[in-house]
């Protein structure tokens, strides 16, 4: 056995890998031939994150063993996927539900200029200071690489400005990409190399289609003089459709689902306060509508559910009683609102409810979460984004022709993030990313707001507003929306 240990260690070193003793013992017990070992080591090299130490830990070896050697029927990964599918309540396999705490973590390596998926499996909820640095760096780099691909002129880094002579830079126009922050003299912009104070914003041309909040990433055109950047134009990073992003991303598991032409049908309603008669009547009207739905469909219910006169537990018990009348072809996804969980740190975990959990086709989901349908993605999120942006904006622009909801949509998509300014678990910031842009975002905004139905860069954004909404999406991505105020147009049956 000693000779076998040495042979395994030498083989690992030939592949540039150092093996930990516990992982080495597992190798000896589980590998019977050299071909299997070489195949597994090749898999490890291909899946190690760039920049990570080439050390084979017991956990990494277990992943490699399951991927390359273990029989598929007994693979823990496969079993986990099956368990998740069964627990989702969506047994028909038309869709797959993905919790915010299970989403793959897409990272960008600026040295190699390529994307990869992090091998961190369920990192701790509370991160370290380095985790926060990594979070902010990734936020910036995801937008930076997107902008660089689409620009005709190169971006200027702030360190080059601060280190240049005034005479040379004063006559030259520059484009900066950075995060906005408060400064005693007004505003400053920060990139990965430094910070610089902005001047001349009152005379500059400012894009007015979104919100400028603390930490918003912006593009700034202007010139440098005497330690300041004098702004001529400022706006948001350009969008990039998913079809243009996908070629740059690493391959990922595709959810095939049922081989059917059936469209994905989603009914949604937000702010279900059952002690408010109007809200209860609207939900009852929606349930009546679902009784006439002949096809399989999803019902997405967004919080808030609790009110000052109705506790969360009582509200969910009442909701469960109403959902018992849902026909068996309807699956239900229930997301908490900002007032439904004690924590105000995002993403919000799924709520606990015994009465809802006993219903077989009800999924208590995190906020946000994703639904995968064929090769399409749907993001579900409930947040008071209008209030949050108004509270955190650092530049109040007047004269915008866009509604508040439209400004929220434009800001969210340009940032590739649901809300960068909100308190976030640093290790799970990737769950708030919108990159690449999904085909559909169901974005339940502040209570009382009008419904939203718009498209940007091949991404459809819908907010149910005060009433309920029906969305139909075909496998080719074509989407149709009907609000409850309108007559339901049955022509979408042909999708």
KEKOLTI-392763 format. One record per atom (N, C-alpha, C): x, y, z; residue in one letter. Coordinates in steps of 0.1 Angstrom, whole numbers, plus 2048, in hexadecimal, padded with zeros to 3 digits. Example, Ala and Ser with C-alpha at 12.3 -4.5 7.8 and 13.67 -1.06 7.14 Angstrom:
8847C784Ea/87B7D384Ea/8847DF84Ea/8807EA847s/8897F5847s/88180084Fs/
This chain:
8087F4800x/800800800x/80980D800x/81580C806x/81D817806x/82281B7F8x/8258107F0x/8298137E2x/81E8197DBx/8118157DEx/80681A7D7x/8048297DAx/80682C7E7x/80583A7EBx/80F8437E4x/81B83E7E3x/8268467DCx/8228487CDx/81D83D7C7x/81983E7B9x/80E8487B7x/8048487C0x/7F98527BEx/7FE8607C0x/8078627CAx/80D8707CDx/8158747C1x/81D86C7BBx/82586F7AFx/81C8737A4x/81186B7A1x/80886D796x/80187B798x/7FD87E7A4x/7F788B7A7x/8018967A4x/80D8957A8x/8178A07A6x/81A8A2797x/81A897790x/81B898781x/8108A177Bx/8058A1781x/7F98A977Cx/7F98B6784x/8038BA78Bx/8048C7792x/7FB8C879Ex/7F88BC7A4x/7EF8BC7AFx/7F68B77BCx/7F38BD7C7x/7F78B87D4x/7EA8B27DBx/7EC8A67E1x/7E189F7E6x/7E289E7F5x/7D78A17FCx/7D78A180Bx/7D689280Fx/7DB88F81Bx/7DB881820x/7CD87A820x/7C3881825x/7B687B825x/7B0878817x/7B388280Ex/7AF87F800x/7B78747FAx/7C48727FDx/7CC8687F8x/7C785A7FDx/7C2859809x/7BD84D80Ex/7B0849807x/7A8853803x/79C8507FBx/79F84B7EDx/7AA8517E8x/7AE84D7DAx/7B283E7DAx/7BA83A7E4x/7BE82C7E5x/7B28237E7x/7A88277EEx/79D81E7F0x/79381D7E5x/7938287DDx/7888297D2x/78D8287C4x/79A8287C2x/79F8277B4x/7A681A7B2x/7A18137A7x/7A68067A5x/7B0805799x/7B080F790x/7B980E785x/7BE81C782x/7CA81D77Ax/7D0829777x/7C883276Ex/7C082C765x/7B883475Cx/7AE83C764x/7A783676Dx/79D83D775x/7A484977Dx/7B0847782x/7B785178Ax/7BA85D780x/7C085A774x/7C386476Bx/7B786C767x/7AC865764x/7A086C760x/79B87576Bx/79C871778x/797879783x/7A0885785x/7AD883784x/7B788F786x/7B589977Bx/7B289476Fx/7AF89E764x/7A38A6767x/79889F76Cx/78C8A6770x/78F8B177Bx/7978AE784x/79B8B778Fx/7A28C3789x/7AB8C1780x/7B38CD77Ax/7A98D6772x/7A08CF76Bx/7968D7763x/78C8DF76Cx/7898DA778x/77F8E1780x/7848E978Bx/7918E978Dx/7978F1798x/795900794x/79190879Dx/78F91679Ax/79C91D797x/79D92578Dx/7AA92C78Ax/7AF934796x/7BC933799x/7C293A7A4x/7C19327B1x/7BA9277B1x/7B99207BEx/7C59167BFx/7CA9137CBx/7D590A7CDx/7D18FC7C8x/7DA8F67C1x/7D78E87BBx/7D98DE7C5x/7D08DD7CFx/7D08D47DAx/7C48CB7D9x/7C68BE7DAx/7BA8B57D9x/7B68B27E8x/7AB8B97ECx/7A58B77F9x/79C8AB7F9x/7988A5804x/78E89A804x/78189E7FDx/77D8AB7FFx/7708AF7F9x/7718B07EAx/77D8B57E5x/77F8B67D7x/7808A87D1x/78789F7D7x/7888927D2x/77A88B7D1x/77288D7DBx/7648877DBx/75D88C7CFx/75D8997CCx/75789E7C0x/75C8987B3x/7698977B2x/76F8917A7x/76B8827A5x/76B87B7B1x/76886D7B1x/75A86B7ACx/7508737B1x/7428727ADx/74187579Ex/74987E799x/74788278Bx/74E878781x/758871785x/76086977Cx/76085A77Fx/75E85678Bx/75F84878Ex/752842793x/74B84979Dx/7408437A3x/735840799x/72E83579Ax/722832791x/71883D792x/712841786x/70884C786x/6FD84A790x/6F783E791x/6EB83C799x/6EE83F7A8x/6FA83E7ADx/6FD8407BBx/70484D7BDx/7058557B2x/70C8627B4x/70486B7BDx/70B8717C7x/70587A7D1x/7008867CAx/70788B7C0x/7028977B9x/6F48947B2x/6F38887ACx/6E78857A5x/6DB8847AFx/6DF87D7BBx/6D587B7C5x/6D08897CBx/6DA8927CCx/6D689F7D1x/6CD8A67C8x/6CF8A57BBx/6C78AB7B1x/6B98A57B1x/6B88987B3x/6AB8917B3x/6A48957C0x/6AB8967CBx/6A489A7D8x/69F8A97D6x/6A78B17D0x/6A28BF7CFx/6968C07C6x/6968B87BBx/68B8B87B2x/67E8B37B9x/6808A87C1x/6748A37C8x/66F8AD7D2x/6788B37DAx/6748BC7E4x/66E8C97DEx/6718CC7D2x/66B8D97CDx/65C8D87CAx/6568CC7CAx/6488CC7C8x/6458CD7B9x/64F8CE7B0x/64D8CF7A2x/6508C279Bx/6498B879Fx/64D8AA79Ax/64C8A878Bx/6448B1785x/6428AF777x/64E8B276Ex/6598B8775x/6668BA76Ex/6658C4762x/65A8CC763x/6598D7759x/6638E275Cx/6658E4769x/66E8EE76Ex/6778E9779x/6818F077Cx/68A8ED787x/68B8F9790x/6898F879Dx/68B9037A6x/6999037ACx/69F90F7ACx/6AD9107B2x/6AD91B7BDx/6B09177C9x/6B19207D4x/6BD92A7D2x/6BC9367D9x/6C793F7D8x/6D39397DFx/6D29307E8x/6DD92A7EFx/6E391E7E8x/6DD91B7DCx/6E29107D4x/6E79147C7x/6E69217C4x/6E99267B6x/6F89247B4x/6FD9207A8x/70B91F7A5x/71192D7A5x/71E92E7AAx/72493B7ACx/72D93E7A0x/729946797x/73094A78Bx/73B95578Ex/74795278Bx/75395B78Fx/75A95F782x/76196A782x/76996F777x/77897077Bx/78096A774x/78F96B776x/79597576Dx/798981773x/79D98C76Ax/7AB989764x/7B398076Ax/7C097D764x/7BE975758x/7B796A759x/7B496174Ex/7A9966745x/7A2970749x/797976742x/78D96B73Ex/788964748x/77F959745x/776957751x/76A95174Fx/76194E75Ax/76394075Fx/75F93D76Bx/75F930770x/75592F77Cx/75192377Fx/74892178Ax/75091E797x/74D9257A2x/7559227AEx/7529147B3x/75C90E7B9x/75A9017BFx/7569017CDx/75390D7D2x/74E90F7E0x/7409097E1x/73E8FF7E9x/7318F97EAx/72B8FE7F7x/7209057F6x/71990B802x/72391180Cx/72991D808x/732923811x/72A92881Ex/73192B828x/72B930835x/72393D832x/71893E83Ax/70F94A838x/71795783Bx/71F957845x/726963849x/734962845x/73896B83Bx/74596A835x/74F97283Cx/75B972837x/76797983Cx/768986835x/77298F83Ax/77499B833x/779999824x/78098E822x/78598B814x/77998780Cx/76F981811x/76397E80Ax/75C98A805x/75C99580Dx/7569A2809x/75E9A87FEx/76B9A77FFx/7739AD7F4x/7719A57E7x/7709987E8x/76D9907DCx/7609937D6x/7569967DFx/7489997DAx/7489A67D2x/74F9B07D7x/74F9BD7D0x/7579BC7C3x/7629B57C4x/76A9B37B8x/7639AC7ADx/75B9A17B0x/75499A7A6x/7489A37A1x/7429AB7A9x/7379B47A4x/73D9BD799x/7499C279Cx/74F9CC792x/7539C5786x/75A9B9787x/7609B277Cx/7559AD772x/7499A8778x/73F9A376Fx/73A9AE766x/7399BB76Bx/7359C6762x/7409CA759x/74C9CB75Fx/7589D0757x/75A9C874Bx/75B9BA74Cx/75D9B2740x/7529B3736x/7469B573Ax/73B9B7731x/73C9C472Ax/7409CF730x/7419DC72Ax/74D9DC720x/7589D6724x/7649D671Cx/7619D070Ex/7599C570Ex/7569BE702x/74E9C66F8x/7469D06FEx/73D9D76F5x/7429E56F2x/74D9EA6F8x/7529F76F6x/75C9F86EAx/75BA036E3x/765A066D8x/771A0D6DEx/76FA146E9x/77BA1B6EFx/77EA146FCx/78BA14700x/78FA0D70Cx/78BA15718x/789A0D723x/787A14730x/794A18736x/793A2373Ex/79FA28745x/79EA24753x/7A9A1F759x/7A9A1C767x/7ADA2976Fx/7A8A2A77Bx/7AAA36783x/7B9A38787x/7C0A2D789x/7CEA2F78Dx/7D6A35781x/7D2A32775x/7DAA3976Ax/7D7A48769x/7CBA4C76Dx/7C8A5A76Dx/7D0A61778x/7CFA5B784x/7D6A6278Fx/7E5A6278Ex/7EAA59785x/7F9A59783x/7FEA60777x/7F4A67770x/7F8A6D763x/7FAA7C765x/800A8375Bx/802A9175Cx/7F5A98758x/7F2AA475Fx/7E6AAB75Cx/7E5AB074Ex/7F0AB4748x/7F0ABA73Bx/7ECAB0731x/7F1AA3733x/7EEA99729x/7DFA9472Ax/7DAA93737x/7CDA8E739x/7C2A98737x/7C5AA5738x/7BBAAF737x/7B4AB072Ax/7BCAAD71Fx/7B8AAE712x/7B1AA170Dx/7B3A96715x/7AEA89710x/7A1A85717x/798A7F710x/78BA7A716x/78EA6C71Bx/788A69726x/789A5C72Cx/77BA57730x/77AA49730x/76EA42735x/772A3A741x/76BA3C74Cx/76DA35758x/761A2C75Bx/764A20761x/75AA17766x/75CA15775x/753A1977Dx/755A1878Cx/749A19794x/74AA177A1x/73FA177AAx/73EA257B0x/732A2A7B1x/72FA387B7x/72FA377C6x/735A417CCx/735A427DBx/734A507DFx/72FA527EBx/72FA5F7F2x/73DA647F4x/73FA717F3x/74CA777F6x/749A857FCx/751A8A805x/74FA9780Bx/74EAA2801x/754AA17F5x/753AAB7EAx/748AA87E0x/740A9D7E3x/735A9A7DAx/734A8B7D7x/739A867CCx/739A787C8x/747A747C3x/74AA687C5x/757A627C0x/753A557B9x/75CA517B0x/75AA447A9x/767A3C7ACx/764A2E7AEx/76FA257B2x/76FA197A9x/77BA167A4x/77DA0979Dx/787A017A5x/78D9F679Fx/7969ED7A7x/7A39F37A9x/7A69FF7A3x/7B4A057A5x/7B4A127ADx/7A8A177B0x/7A8A247B8x/79BA2B7B7x/79BA377BDx/78FA3F7BDx/792A4D7B9x/788A547B3x/78AA627AEx/77DA6A7B0x/77EA767B4x/773A7F7B7x/76DA847A9x/760A847A8x/759A8979Cx/756A9879Dx/758AA0793x/754AAE793x/74CAB0786x/744ABB787x/73CABF77Bx/730AB7778x/72AAB0782x/71EAA8780x/712AB177Cx/712ABD782x/706AC677Fx/706ACB771x/711ACB769x/711ACE75Bx/711AC2752x/713AB6758x/715AAA74Fx/708AA574Ax/709A9D740x/6FDA9673Bx/6FCA89742x/6F1A8774Ax/6EFA7C752x/6E4A7374Dx/6E6A6674Bx/6DCA5D747x/6D2A5C752x/6C5A5E74Fx/6BAA5F759x/6B1A5375Ax/6B5A48754x/6ACA3D753x/6ADA3375Fx/6B5A37769x/6B7A2E775x/6B9A36782x/6BEA2E78Cx/6C2A34799x/6D1A3479Bx/6D6A3F7A0x/6E4A3F7A4x/6E5A3E7B3x/6E8A327B8x/6E9A2F7C6x/6F7A2C7CAx/6F9A2C7D7x/706A297DDx/70AA1B7D8x/716A1A7D1x/71BA0D7CCx/717A0A7BEx/70EA137B8x/70AA107AAx/716A127A1x/718A08797x/723A0978Ex/71EA11782x/726A1B77Ex/723A24774x/72EA2676Ax/72BA2B75Ex/735A2F754x/736A3E754x/742A43754x/744A52755x/74DA5674Ax/749A60742x/751A66737x/755A7473Cx/762A77739x/766A8473Dx/775A8673Cx/77BA8F743x/789A91743x/78FA94751x/79CA92752x/7A2A9375Fx/7AAAA0760x/7A9AA676Cx/7B1AB276Fx/7B3AB477Ex/7BFAB6782x/7C3AB978Fx/7BDAB079Ax/7BDAA3797x/7B8A9A7A1x/7A9A977A1x/7A2A9E798x/793A9C797x/790A97789x/784A90788x/77FA8C77Bx/773A94778x/774A9C76Dx/769AA5769x/760A9D760x/753A9C764x/74AA9375Dx/743A9A752x/743A94746x/73BA9973Bx/72EA91739x/72FA8473Bx/723A7B739x/725A70744x/719A6C749x/719A61753x/70CA58750x/70EA4B751x/703A4274Ex/706A34754x/6FDA2B74Fx/6FEA1D754x/705A1474Ax/70BA0974Fx/711A00745x/7079FA73Cx/70B9F872Fx/7029F2725x/6FE9E4729x/6F29E0724x/6EE9D2727x/6F39C871Cx/6F39BB720x/6F79B1716x/6EE9A6717x/6E79A270Bx/6DE99770Bx/6E598A70Ex/6DD981713x/6E2974718x/6E996D70Cx/6E496E700x/6EA9676F5x/6F896C6F2x/6FB9786F5x/70897D6F3x/71297A6FFx/70C97770Bx/714974716x/718965717x/70F95D713x/71094E714x/71D94970Ex/72294D703x/72E9476FDx/73A949706x/73A95370Fx/745955718x/74594E725x/739947728x/737940734x/73B931734x/73F92C73Fx/74291D73Fx/73691573Ex/737909739x/72B900738x/7258FD745x/7188FC745x/7118F8751x/7068EE74Ex/7028E7759x/6F78DC757x/6EB8E3752x/6E58DD747x/6D98E2741x/6CD8DA746x/6C38E174Bx/6B78DA74Fx/6AE8D7743x/6AD8CA73Fx/6A68C7733x/6978C7736x/6928C2741x/6848C3744x/67C8B973Bx/6708BA73Bx/6678B2733x/6688B6724x/6698AD71Cx/66A8AF70Dx/65C8B3708x/6588BF70Ax/64A8C3707x/64B8D2702x/6418D56FAx/6408E26F5x/6378EB6FEx/6338E670Ax/62B8ED713x/6328FA718x/62C905717x/63291171Cx/63391172Bx/63B91A731x/63C91C73Fx/632927742x/62892374Bx/61D92D74Ex/61F93075Dx/62093D760x/62294176Ex/61894C772x/61094977Cx/607953782x/60E95878Ex/60E965791x/61596B79Cx/60C9767A3x/60F9777B0x/6089827B7x/6129867C3x/6129927C6x/61B9987D0x/61399E7DCx/61A99F7E7x/6159A67F3x/6079A17F7x/6079947FBx/5FA98D7FEx/5F798F80Dx/5F199A810x/5EE99D81Ex/5DF998820x/5DD98C826x/5D0986826x/5C798D830x/5CB996839x/5C299D841x/5BD9AA83Ax/5C19AC82Ex/5BC9B7826x/5B29B281Cx/5A59B581Dx/59B9AF815x/59D9AF806x/5A39BB801x/5A69BC7F3x/5B09B17EEx/5BA9AF7F7x/5C59A57F3x/5BF9977F3x/5B79947FDx/5B29877FEx/5A89847F2x/5A098E7EEx/59798C7E3x/59F98A7D6x/5AB9917D5x/5B39907C9x/5B99827C8x/5BE97C7D3x/5C396F7D4x/5B89657D1x/5AC9667D6x/5A195D7D3x/59D95E7C4x/59E96A7BFx/59B96B7B0x/5A69637A8x/5B29647ACx/5BD95D7A6x/5BB94E7A7x/5B89497B3x/5B693B7B4x/5AA9367ACx/5A093E7AAx/59593A7A1x/59993A793x/5A294378Fx/5A8942781x/5B093677Fx/5B793178Ax/5BF925788x/5B7919786x/5AB91878Cx/5A290D78Ax/59E90B77Bx/59F915773x/59C914765x/5A991275Cx/5B5911763x/5C190F75Bx/5C3900758x/5C28FD74Bx/5C38EE748x/5D18E9748x/5DB8F1747x/5E98EC746x/5F08ED753x/5FC8E7753x/6048E875Fx/6098F7760x/60A8FC76Cx/60E90A76Dx/61490C77Bx/61A91777Dx/62091B78Ax/61892778Fx/61792779Cx/6119337A3x/61C9387ACx/6219447AAx/62C94A7B2x/6259557BBx/6279537C8x/62195C7D2x/62D9637D9x/62D9707D8x/6389787DEx/63297F7EBx/63B9807F6x/637987802x/6369967FFx/63399E808x/63299B816x/624994819x/62598A823x/619983827x/615988835x/61E98B83Dx/61B99084Bx/61899F84Bx/60F9A3854x/60C9B1856x/60C9B4865x/6099C0868x/6099C4877x/5FE9BD87Ex/5F39B9878x/5E89B287Fx/5E89A387Cx/5F199E874x/5F198F871x/5FF98A871x/60398187Ax/61097C87Bx/61397386Ex/62097186Cx/624969860x/61F95B861x/62095586Dx/61B94786Fx/60C94686Cx/604950871x/5F694F86Ex/5F395285Fx/5FB95B859x/5F895E84Bx/5FB952842x/60694B845x/60993F83Dx/5FF93483Fx/5FA93384Cx/5F092984Ex/5E392C846x/5DF939846x/5D493C83Ex/5D693A82Fx/5E393D82Ax/5E693B81Cx/5E592C819x/5EA924822x/5EA91581Fx/5DB91181Ex/5D2916826x/5C4912825x/5BE916817x/5C2921812x/5BD925805x/5C491D7FAx/5D09197FBx/5D79127F1x/5D39037F0x/5CC8FE7FAx/5C78F17F9x/5BD8EF7EEx/5B78FA7E9x/5AE8FA7DEx/5B48FB7D1x/5C28FC7D0x/5C98FD7C3x/5C88EF7BCx/5C58EF7AFx/5C48E37A8x/5D28DC7A7x/5D28CF7A4x/5DF8C77A5x/5E88CB799x/5E48D278Fx/5ED8D5784x/5F58E2787x/5F38E8793x/5F98F5796x/6038F27A1x/6108F679Fx/61A8F67A9x/61C9047AFx/61F9067BBx/6209137C2x/62E9157C7x/6339217C5x/6409267CBx/63D9327D3x/6419327E0x/63E93C7EAx/64B9437EEx/64D9507EBx/6599577EFx/6569617FAx/65F963804x/65D96C80Ex/65F97B809x/658984810x/65A99280Dx/664998817x/6689A4815x/6729AA81Ex/66E9AB82Dx/6619AA82Fx/65C9AB83Dx/65999D843x/65B99383Bx/657985840x/66297D847x/66E982847x/67997C84Dx/680985857x/685980863x/68B98986Cx/69898F867x/69F98885Ex/6AC98D858x/6A999784Cx/6B09A184Cx/6AF9AB840x/6BC9A9838x/6C399E839x/6CF99C831x/6CB992826x/6CF99581Ax/6CA98E80Ex/6D5984809x/6D1979802x/6C39757FFx/6BC97080Bx/6AE97180Ax/6A696D816x/6A395E815x/6A4957820x/6A2949820x/69394681Ex/69093A81Bx/68193681Ax/67B936827x/66E939828x/666939834x/66492B839x/66192A846x/65D91D84Cx/64E91D84Fx/64791384Ax/63991284Cx/63590384Bx/6308FE856x/62C8F0856x/6208EE84Dx/6168F784Ex/60A8F6847x/60C8F7838x/6168FF833x/6198FF825x/6218F3820x/62B8EF829x/6348E4825x/62C8D7823x/6218D582Ax/61A8C9828x/6128C881Ax/6118D4814x/60A8D3806x/6148CE7FCx/6118C47F4x/61B8BD7ECx/6218C57E1x/61A8CF7DCx/61F8D77D0x/6238E57D4x/6268E87E0x/62A8F57E5x/6398F57E8x/6408FF7E2x/64E9007E5x/65090E7ECx/65690D7F8x/65A919800x/66891C7FBx/6699287F4x/67592C7EDx/67C9377F4x/6899387F0x/6919437F5x/68E9507ECx/69295B7F0x/6909687E9x/69E96E7E7x/6A396F7DBx/69D96A7CEx/69F95B7CCx/69A9567C1x/69C9497BDx/69B9487AEx/69E93D7A8x/69D93B79Ax/69592F797x/68E92F78Bx/687924785x/68D922777x/691915775x/697912768x/68C90A760x/68B90E754x/68190874Bx/68890673Dx/68A8F973Ax/6938F672Ex/6A08FD730x/6A4905726x/6B190C727x/6AF91B72Cx/6A391E730x/69F92B734x/69F92D744x/6A2939748x/6A293C756x/69894775Ax/691945765x/68894F76Ax/68D952778x/68F95F77Bx/692964788x/68696978Fx/68496579Cx/67996A7A4x/67F9727AFx/67A97E7B1x/67F9867BCx/6749907C1x/6739927CEx/66A99B7D4x/6729A57DDx/6729B27D9x/67A9BB7E1x/6749C97DFx/6759D27E9x/6709DF7E8x/67B9E87E1x/67E9E57D4x/6899EB7CEx/6879FA7CBx/67B9FF7C9x/679A0D7C7x/67DA157D4x/678A107DFx/67BA177ECx/68AA167EFx/690A0A7ECx/69EA097EFx/6A7A127E7x/6A4A147DAx/6ABA1D7D1x/6A9A2B7D5x/69DA2F7D8x/69BA3D7DDx/6A2A407EAx/6A3A367F2x/6AAA387FFx/6B9A397FEx/6BFA327F4x/6CDA317F3x/6D3A397E8x/6CBA407E0x/6D1A487D5x/6DAA537DAx/6E5A557D2x/6EFA5F7D6x/6EEA6B7CCx/6E7A697C1x/6E6A747B7x/6D7A747B3x/6D0A7F7B7x/6C2A817B4x/6C1A887A7x/6BCA8079Dx/6BAA8678Fx/6ACA8A78Dx/6A9A95788x/69CA9A786x/699A9A777x/68DA9A773x/689A9A765x/689A8D75Ex/68AA82765x/68AA7575Fx/67CA7275Ax/67BA6D74Ex/66EA6A748x/66AA5B74Bx/672A54751x/66FA46755x/668A45762x/65FA3B763x/658A39770x/663A3377Ax/65FA34787x/668A2E791x/66BA1F78Fx/660A1878Bx/662A0A788x/66BA0777Dx/66AA0F772x/672A0E766x/681A1176Ax/683A1B772x/691A1E776x/697A1377Fx/68FA0C787x/693A0178Ex/6989F6785x/6909F377Bx/6939E8771x/6A09EC76Ax/6A19F8765x/6AD9FC75Dx/6BA9FB766x/6B99FF773x/6C49FF77Cx/6C89F077Fx/6BE9E8782x/6C19DA785x/6C89D377Ax/6C39D476Ex/6C99CD763x/6D79D275Fx/6D99DF760x/6E69E575Dx/6F09E0767x/6EC9DF774x/6F69DA77Ex/6F79CB77Ex/6EE9C4777x/6EF9B5778x/6EE9B0786x/6E69B778Ex/6E59B479Cx/6D79B97A1x/6D09B27A9x/6C39B67AEx/6C39C27B6x/6CD9C37C0x/6CE9CF7C8x/6DB9D07CFx/6E69D67C9x/6F39D57CFx/6F39DC7DDx/6EA9E67E0x/6EB9EE7ECx/6E59E77F8x/6DF9DC7F6x/6D89D6802x/6E29CD80Ax/6DF9CB817x/6E89C281Fx/6E89B4819x/6F39AE817x/6F49A2810x/6FE998817x/6FB98B817x/70498181Bx/70F981810x/71B984814x/72698680Ax/72897A802x/72796E808x/72A961801x/71E95E7F7x/7139657F8x/7089617F0x/70396D7E7x/70C9777E5x/7099827DDx/70697D7CEx/70C9727CAx/70A96D7BCx/6FB96A7BAx/6F49677C5x/6E69637C3x/6DD9707BFx/6E397C7C1x/6DC9887BEx/6E098D7B0x/6EA9867A9x/6EE98A79Cx/6E4987791x/6E498F787x/6DC98C77Bx/6E598C76Fx/6EE982770x/6F8980765x/6FB972763x/6F896D756x/6F297474Bx/6E497874Ex/6DE981746x/6D1985748x/6C7979746x/6BE97674Fx/6B596B74Cx/6AA96F741x/6A396573Dx/698968733x/68C970739x/68A96D746x/67E97374Dx/68297675Bx/67E982760x/67F98676Ex/67198A773x/66C98277Dx/660986784x/66498E790x/66399B790x/6689A479Ax/65D9AB7A1x/6599A67ACx/64E9AC7B4x/6549B87BCx/64F9C47B8x/6549D17BEx/64B9D57C9x/64D9E27CEx/6479E77D9x/6379E67D8x/6319E47E4x/6239E27E5x/61C9EF7DFx/6129ED7D7x/60A9F87D2x/60F9FD7C4x/61A9F87C0x/6209FD7B3x/6189F77A7x/6189FE79Cx/6119F9790x/6199ED78Ax/6129E5782x/61A9D977Cx/6249DE772x/62E9D5770x/6389D8766x/6399CD75Cx/63B9D174Fx/63C9C7745x/6459CD73Ax/6529C973Ax/65C9CF730x/6679C572Dx/66E9C8722x/6799C071Ex/6859C971Cx/6919C3720x/69E9CA71Ex/6A89BF71Bx/6AF9C1710x/6BA9B770Cx/6B59A970Dx/6AA9A6707x/6A4998706x/6A0993713x/69F99B71Ex/69B99772Bx/68D99D72Ex/683995731x/67699A733x/67499C742x/66F9A8747x/66D9AB755x/65E9AE757x/6599A7761x/64B9A8765x/64A9AA774x/6419B4778x/63E9B5786x/62E9B5787x/6299AD790x/61A9AB790x/6139B7795x/61A9C179Cx/6139CD7A1x/6089C97ABx/5FD9D07ABx/5F39CF7B6x/5EA9C27B4x/5EA9BC7A8x/5E19B17A5x/5E99A57A2x/5E499C79Bx/5EB990797x/5EE990788x/5F8988784x/5FD988777x/5FF97A771x/5FD978764x/5FF96B75Ex/60A96D753x/614965754x/61F96674Ax/620958743x/621958736x/62394C72Ex/63094D726x/639943728x/646944721x/64893771Ax/64A93770Dx/64C92B705x/65B927706x/65E91B700x/66B916701x/67591E6F8x/6709266EFx/67992F6E7x/67A93D6EDx/67593E6FAx/67794B701x/66C9556FEx/6639536F5x/65895D6F3x/64F95E6FFx/64D96A704x/64596C710x/63997570Ex/62E971714x/62297A714x/61D97C722x/618988725x/61498C732x/606991732x/5FE98D73Cx/5F199273Ex/5EF99574Cx/5E99A174Fx/5E79A575Dx/5D89A3760x/5D59A176Dx/5C799E771x/5BD9A976Ex/5C29B576Cx/5B99C0769x/5B39BE75Bx/5BA9B7752x/5B69B5744x/5AF9A7743x/5A89A6739x/5A2998736x/5AD98F732x/5AE983737x/5B8979734x/5B6975725x/5C097871Dx/5C097570Fx/5C596670Dx/5BB95E709x/5BF950707x/5C794D6FBx/5CB9576F3x/5D39556E8x/5E19506ECx/5E59526F9x/5F294E6FDx/5F393E6FEx/5E79386FDx/5E79296FDx/5F09236F1x/5F192B6E7x/5F99276DBx/6089286DCx/60C92D6E8x/61B92F6E9x/6229226E9x/
